[in-house]
């Protein structure tokens, strides 16, 4: 996260953009049976605003680290939350929509472990894994989500990580908010809106 936000340090600490994916367009099949869009086309699907979250910087990991794709930063209303949306493939030709598939389950486990490992290396953070859930996306495949709770310094925070597929790539949405919010920001409408947009 490059913008100046109250939670910007936490975003970096949790590695919201640690995973992203996909190279240029390939001849694999997408969500609707069409050829998989290029990574640039996939990133362009992400809107400027979703559920009062505004789009920020786009970071192209793919150019230096093939398979790690692109990450797009978002900020919640009144800068009450920070989020990163990642699209990537880790070299997989086609990421399945089925969130019970081994590849999706392995990837969400990796996302959680990455967040926990980064927190363990920082004395200002303490994070634990909470409940896992399935997030319905109207008219589309659901996402697998996991809730992380802890502190950043003295501030109690919560992070929601949701993962699925979009046009043959991994779609990871990670939202971090203070547990005690002056201006509450519900991450779920944002996550659902992002999934619908990313899948076209």
Buried (B, 14 or more C-beta within 10 A) or exposed (E): BEEEBBBBBBBBBBBBBBBBBBBEBBEBBBBEEEEBBBBEEBBEBBBEEBBBBBBBEBBBBBEEEBBBBBBBBBBBBEBBBBBBBBBBBBEBEBBBBBBEEEBBBEBBEBBBEBBBEBBEEBEEBBBEBBEEEEBEBEEBBBBBBBBBBBBBEEBEBBBBBBBBBBBBBBBBBBBBBBEEBEEEBBBBEBBBBBBBBBBB
